[in-house]
Amino acid sequence: MTTQMAREIGEQPAAVSRTLEALLPLRGELASLAARRSQVLFVARGSSDNAAVYGRYLLEAHSGMSAALAAPSIATHYRRERDLSNTLVVSLSQSGETVEIVATQDWAKACGAATVAVTNDAHSRLAAGADLPFVTQAGRELAVPATKSYTAQLAALAVLATALAPEPEQLDAELHRVPQEIARQLDDRAGIEEAVAALGRSDSILVTGRGLVLGTALELALKLEETCLRPVRGMSYADLKHGPIAVVGEGLVAVLVAASGGPLLGAMTELAADLANRAATVVGFGGDEGFRAACDVAVRGPELVEAVSPLALIVAPQLTVEALARRLGLDPDAPRGLSKVTQTDRSPTPTRG
């Protein structure tokens, strides 16, 4: 029986196409809102936080604008007033109803920020409270694990970053190729069965990536944990090299994600070979022929420039997670103890001062 998660993974070409069609015309309005503001601050949790990691890298690497991830508890618990008059705050929540994210956006606006809400619900509190709602067009998502809503968020962030770049249309040709690359990932599933088998044999899993695809690695690690109930460490290539690599050995499955090109591909290929030499089983998603040759199991990724590759690179990992959950006898549509709208805690309403 086809799961709801699998159906929603299959809906991603249309979801991304609709989202680009809806949001690309808003680039001028977004650029005006961000005028004379020198930095972007992302507010998110969970899968949305992983999308924000991509947004941060894309803004700094492609658009040349300073960006950072916010700590919502500064607003909701520490209640610290900040001068955000030079800041564009981008809040992400697929439902638009996560209390902590809505409250942090309200706090940011009270502190002088211009606000953009990336949400899949035009009628949500997050959208209503923002200066500019950036509404994704994923359609209603029924499975608890975010798939098409996550990918639509990536598309929204790509539009946002290009709007703030010196040449807003520079990546448009690649962006318009994304839906067909996602469709190709859905059709060509070579290596996925082998990846599922490798992951199913181990309770010790590490997922890593770097730069523009780091968010993809973190999202894959999160999906393995919440959907397959596997304890997983997701970290950047750089953090792995600074100590944790010492514990890599036989029995560990190391999952690497890489774009098909870019300045970090060589380092990821060297890492794959190093981990294999340490007796880990290396599963690779994406990269080029050299990267895949260095892995024990390899799944081909999208043929897109690094800047937009995360929009399609996540698809094969999603398919792998859904298949692994079923192999383990789990329901990928409703992971244990999770709901569609997650509230971090009963946060007090933040106030200024």
Secondary structure per residue as TSV (DSSP state, phi and psi in degrees):
chain	resnum	aa	ss	phi	psi
A	1	M	-	360.0	134.2
A	2	T	-	-73.9	131.2
A	3	T	-	-82.1	161.1
A	4	Q	H	-64.0	-37.1
A	5	M	H	-60.3	-44.4
A	6	A	H	-62.9	-41.2
A	7	R	H	-62.4	-41.6
A	8	E	H	-72.7	-32.0
A	9	I	H	-60.1	-41.3
A	10	G	H	-69.1	-17.1
A	11	E	T	-86.6	0.1
A	12	Q	H	-68.0	-34.7
A	13	P	H	-57.1	-44.9
A	14	A	H	-68.6	-39.6
A	15	A	H	-62.7	-43.5
A	16	V	H	-69.1	-41.6
A	17	S	H	-60.6	-45.3
A	18	R	H	-64.3	-39.4
A	19	T	H	-66.2	-44.1
A	20	L	H	-62.5	-42.8
A	21	E	H	-61.4	-37.4
A	22	A	H	-78.0	-34.6
A	23	L	H	-99.2	-28.0
A	24	L	G	-56.3	-37.9
A	25	P	G	-66.5	-11.6
A	26	L	G	-91.1	2.4
A	27	R	H	-60.5	-39.2
A	28	G	H	-63.8	-43.2
A	29	E	H	-64.6	-39.5
A	30	L	H	-65.8	-42.9
A	31	A	H	-62.3	-38.7
A	32	S	H	-65.4	-40.9
A	33	L	H	-63.1	-36.5
A	34	A	H	-87.9	-3.4
A	35	A	T	-58.4	137.2
A	36	R	T	66.1	15.3
A	37	R	-	-110.6	131.6
A	38	S	-	-99.5	-7.4
A	39	Q	E	-146.6	157.9
A	40	V	E	-119.4	136.1
A	41	L	E	-122.9	124.1
A	42	F	E	-97.1	136.7
A	43	V	E	-120.3	118.2
A	44	A	-	-166.8	166.2
A	45	R	-	-140.0	159.5
A	46	G	H	62.2	-138.1
A	47	S	H	-58.7	-36.2
A	48	S	H	-62.4	-33.5
A	49	D	H	-65.8	-38.0
A	50	N	H	-66.9	-38.0
A	51	A	H	-62.2	-39.8
A	52	A	H	-64.2	-31.8
A	53	V	H	-59.6	-43.4
A	54	Y	H	-61.9	-45.8
A	55	G	H	-58.5	-40.9
A	56	R	H	-62.8	-49.0
A	57	Y	H	-62.8	-41.2
A	58	L	H	-66.0	-41.3
A	59	L	I	-62.0	-44.0
A	60	E	I	-77.7	-38.4
A	61	A	I	-81.2	-35.4
A	62	H	I	-102.4	-43.8
A	63	S	I	-92.2	-17.2
A	64	G	-	72.9	26.1
A	65	M	-	-113.6	138.6
A	66	S	E	-66.4	137.1
A	67	A	E	-146.4	154.2
A	68	A	E	-154.7	164.4
A	69	L	E	-97.3	130.9
A	70	A	-	-78.6	158.3
A	71	A	-	-106.1	99.2
A	72	P	T	-55.7	-28.3
A	73	S	H	-64.6	-20.6
A	74	I	H	-59.8	-35.6
A	75	A	H	-83.9	-46.3
A	76	T	H	-85.3	-24.9
A	77	H	T	-120.2	-47.0
A	78	Y	S	-78.1	-23.1
A	79	R	-	53.8	48.2
A	80	R	-	-91.8	129.9
A	81	E	-	-78.8	135.9
A	82	R	-	-133.4	151.4
A	83	D	-	-86.8	105.2
A	84	L	-	-111.8	25.5
A	85	S	T	-67.6	-17.9
A	86	N	T	-103.3	18.3
A	87	T	E	-122.4	138.1
A	88	L	E	-99.1	117.5
A	89	V	E	-98.9	124.2
A	90	V	E	-112.0	113.1
A	91	S	E	-102.5	134.3
A	92	L	E	-121.4	129.1
A	93	S	-	-161.1	119.3
A	94	Q	S	-60.6	-37.3
A	95	S	S	-83.3	-27.5
A	96	G	S	73.1	13.3
A	97	E	-	-124.2	5.6
A	98	T	-	-68.4	116.4
A	99	V	H	-56.3	-44.0
A	100	E	H	-60.8	-40.5
A	101	I	H	-72.3	-41.9
A	102	V	H	-61.3	-44.2
A	103	A	H	-65.4	-38.8
A	104	T	H	-68.5	-37.6
A	105	Q	H	-62.7	-43.2
A	106	D	H	-61.1	-41.9
A	107	W	H	-62.1	-44.2
A	108	A	H	-61.5	-42.5
A	109	K	H	-64.0	-40.4
A	110	A	H	-64.5	-25.7
A	111	C	T	-88.3	5.6
A	112	G	T	101.3	2.4
A	113	A	-	-76.2	151.5
A	114	A	E	-85.0	142.9
A	115	T	E	-126.5	139.2
A	116	V	E	-124.5	133.6
A	117	A	E	-111.3	118.9
A	118	V	E	-98.7	108.0
A	119	T	E	-148.0	158.9
A	120	N	S	-95.1	6.0
A	121	D	-	-130.3	109.3
A	122	A	T	-65.6	-20.3
A	123	H	T	-101.5	9.9
A	124	S	S	-75.7	164.4
A	125	R	H	-65.3	-34.3
A	126	L	H	-64.8	-45.4
A	127	A	H	-63.8	-42.1
A	128	A	H	-65.1	-30.4
A	129	G	H	-89.9	-4.6
A	130	A	S	-91.4	153.3
A	131	D	S	-65.6	-35.8
A	132	L	E	-138.8	108.6
A	133	P	E	-73.9	129.9
A	134	F	E	-112.0	86.9
A	135	V	E	-91.0	118.4
A	136	T	-	-75.2	160.7
A	137	Q	-	-119.8	48.0
A	138	A	-	-77.6	-18.3
A	139	G	-	79.0	169.3
A	140	R	-	-62.5	132.2
A	141	E	-	-107.8	119.3
A	142	L	-	-95.6	-37.0
A	143	A	S	-67.6	143.8
A	144	V	S	-64.8	-45.3
A	145	P	S	-65.1	129.0
A	146	A	-	-73.9	123.6
A	147	T	S	-124.9	-74.8
A	148	K	H	-66.9	-30.7
A	149	S	H	-70.0	-34.8
A	150	Y	H	-65.2	-47.2
A	151	T	H	-65.5	-37.0
A	152	A	H	-64.8	-35.4
A	153	Q	H	-61.4	-41.9
A	154	L	H	-59.8	-41.8
A	155	A	H	-61.8	-42.2
A	156	A	H	-61.9	-41.3
A	157	L	H	-70.3	-32.2
A	158	A	H	-64.3	-41.4
A	159	V	H	-63.0	-44.7
A	160	L	H	-59.0	-48.1
A	161	A	H	-65.5	-38.8
A	162	T	H	-70.0	-32.0
A	163	A	H	-62.2	-30.4
A	164	L	T	-97.6	4.1
A	165	A	S	-87.0	157.1
A	166	P	S	-58.8	-33.7
A	167	E	S	-121.2	87.4
A	168	P	T	-56.5	-29.6
A	169	E	T	-95.4	7.3
A	170	Q	T	-59.7	-37.2
A	171	L	T	-98.3	6.7
A	172	D	H	-60.4	-42.0
A	173	A	H	-60.4	-41.3
A	174	E	H	-70.0	-39.3
A	175	L	H	-61.0	-40.5
A	176	H	H	-72.1	-15.4
A	177	R	H	-85.2	-13.9
A	178	V	H	-57.8	-48.5
A	179	P	H	-56.7	-39.4
A	180	Q	H	-71.1	-31.5
A	181	E	H	-70.1	-36.9
A	182	I	H	-63.1	-44.0
A	183	A	H	-60.4	-38.4
A	184	R	H	-65.7	-38.7
A	185	Q	H	-63.0	-35.7
A	186	L	H	-69.8	-33.2
A	187	D	H	-83.0	-38.8
A	188	D	-	-99.9	97.9
A	189	R	-	-107.2	24.3
A	190	A	T	-59.1	128.7
A	191	G	T	95.4	-16.5
A	192	I	H	-68.4	-42.7
A	193	E	H	-60.4	-40.1
A	194	E	H	-67.0	-37.7
A	195	A	H	-64.5	-41.3
A	196	V	H	-61.2	-44.0
A	197	A	H	-63.2	-42.6
A	198	A	H	-64.7	-43.9
A	199	L	H	-68.6	-33.5
A	200	G	H	-70.5	-18.8
A	201	R	T	-87.1	-6.0
A	202	S	-	-133.8	144.2
A	203	D	S	-99.4	3.0
A	204	S	-	-115.8	104.6
A	205	I	E	-130.2	136.9
A	206	L	E	-127.6	134.8
A	207	V	E	-122.9	133.3
A	208	T	E	-145.1	153.5
A	209	G	E	-161.1	-176.7
A	210	R	-	-152.9	151.8
A	211	G	G	66.3	-132.9
A	212	L	G	-64.2	-20.2
A	213	V	G	-102.7	6.9
A	214	L	H	-59.6	-42.1
A	215	G	H	-59.3	-34.6
A	216	T	H	-64.1	-43.0
A	217	A	H	-63.0	-43.5
A	218	L	H	-66.2	-37.1
A	219	E	H	-67.8	-40.2
A	220	L	H	-62.6	-43.4
A	221	A	H	-60.6	-43.6
A	222	L	H	-62.4	-43.2
A	223	K	H	-64.9	-38.9
A	224	L	H	-63.1	-38.4
A	225	E	H	-70.9	-50.9
A	226	E	H	-78.2	-29.6
A	227	T	H	-96.8	-35.0
A	228	C	H	-108.6	-1.0
A	229	L	-	56.0	37.3
A	230	R	-	-102.3	133.3
A	231	P	-	-72.1	122.0
A	232	V	E	-133.2	139.8
A	233	R	E	-102.9	121.2
A	234	G	E	-110.6	125.7
A	235	M	E	-155.1	163.7
A	236	S	E	-74.3	156.8
A	237	Y	H	-52.1	-45.0
A	238	A	H	-64.3	-43.5
A	239	D	H	-65.6	-37.2
A	240	L	H	-61.4	-42.4
A	241	K	H	-69.3	-21.9
A	242	H	T	-92.8	54.6
A	243	G	T	124.0	-58.9
A	244	P	G	-59.9	-21.6
A	245	I	G	-61.9	-18.8
A	246	A	G	-63.7	-24.7
A	247	V	G	-91.2	-1.9
A	248	V	-	-70.7	131.3
A	249	G	-	-168.9	-165.5
A	250	E	T	-61.0	137.2
A	251	G	T	98.5	-18.1
A	252	L	-	-85.7	137.2
A	253	V	E	-102.9	118.1
A	254	A	E	-102.5	120.5
A	255	V	E	-106.1	122.8
A	256	L	E	-115.6	137.7
A	257	V	E	-118.9	139.5
A	258	A	E	-150.4	147.3
A	259	A	-	-74.6	166.0
A	260	S	S	-76.8	-8.1
A	261	G	S	-159.1	-172.1
A	262	G	S	106.7	169.2
A	263	P	T	-70.5	-12.7
A	264	L	T	-104.6	-2.0
A	265	L	H	-64.1	-41.6
A	266	G	H	-60.9	-42.3
A	267	A	H	-65.5	-37.6
A	268	M	H	-68.7	-33.8
A	269	T	H	-67.1	-43.3
A	270	E	H	-62.8	-38.2
A	271	L	H	-64.9	-41.0
A	272	A	H	-58.4	-44.4
A	273	A	H	-65.8	-40.1
A	274	D	H	-63.5	-44.8
A	275	L	H	-65.8	-37.9
A	276	A	H	-63.9	-39.0
A	277	N	H	-65.2	-23.9
A	278	R	T	-88.0	9.0
A	279	A	T	78.9	11.4
A	280	A	-	-75.7	154.4
A	281	T	E	-87.4	121.3
A	282	V	E	-104.3	121.4
A	283	V	E	-110.4	124.1
A	284	G	E	-116.0	137.1
A	285	F	E	-116.5	124.2
A	286	G	E	88.8	-146.2
A	287	G	-	74.2	-167.3
A	288	D	-	-112.2	-170.5
A	289	E	H	-61.0	-39.7
A	290	G	H	-63.8	-42.2
A	291	F	H	-62.3	-47.3
A	292	R	H	-66.0	-33.0
A	293	A	H	-66.7	-26.4
A	294	A	T	-81.7	-8.7
A	295	C	S	-99.3	151.5
A	296	D	S	-72.6	-37.8
A	297	V	E	-130.9	132.8
A	298	A	E	-134.7	140.0
A	299	V	E	-123.1	122.5
A	300	R	-	-64.5	140.6
A	301	G	-	-105.0	-169.4
A	302	P	-	-75.3	153.3
A	303	E	-	-97.7	78.0
A	304	L	S	-134.0	156.0
A	305	V	-	-63.1	153.0
A	306	E	T	-54.4	-36.3
A	307	A	T	-60.2	-32.1
A	308	V	T	-115.3	0.2
A	309	S	T	-58.9	-32.8
A	310	P	H	-58.4	-23.4
A	311	L	H	-65.6	-26.1
A	312	A	H	-114.4	-20.2
A	313	L	H	-65.3	-24.7
A	314	I	T	-75.8	-15.0
A	315	V	H	-66.6	-50.1
A	316	A	H	-61.4	-42.1
A	317	P	H	-58.9	-38.9
A	318	Q	H	-61.5	-45.3
A	319	L	H	-61.6	-38.8
A	320	T	H	-65.0	-44.7
A	321	V	H	-63.2	-44.6
A	322	E	H	-60.8	-43.6
A	323	A	H	-69.3	-37.0
A	324	L	H	-66.0	-42.0
A	325	A	H	-58.2	-44.5
A	326	R	H	-65.5	-39.1
A	327	R	H	-61.8	-33.8
A	328	L	T	-84.1	1.9
A	329	G	T	77.9	23.8
A	330	L	-	-105.8	160.3
A	331	D	-	-95.9	106.2
A	332	P	T	-68.6	-18.9
A	333	D	T	-75.6	-26.5
A	334	A	S	-141.3	74.1
A	335	P	-	-58.5	148.0
A	336	R	T	-57.1	128.0
A	337	G	T	77.8	9.1
A	338	L	-	-115.8	154.5
A	339	S	-	-131.9	169.3
A	340	K	S	-68.2	-39.3
A	341	V	S	-107.9	114.0
A	342	T	-	-99.4	126.5
A	343	Q	-	-102.4	125.5
A	344	T	-	-60.6	-47.7
A	345	D	S	-169.0	-176.5
A	346	R	-	-86.1	76.4
A	347	S	-	-73.4	138.2
A	348	P	-	-69.8	152.9
A	349	T	-	-67.1	125.0
A	350	P	-	-71.6	148.1
A	351	T	-	-131.2	162.0
A	352	R	-	-80.8	140.3
A	353	G	-	82.3	360.0
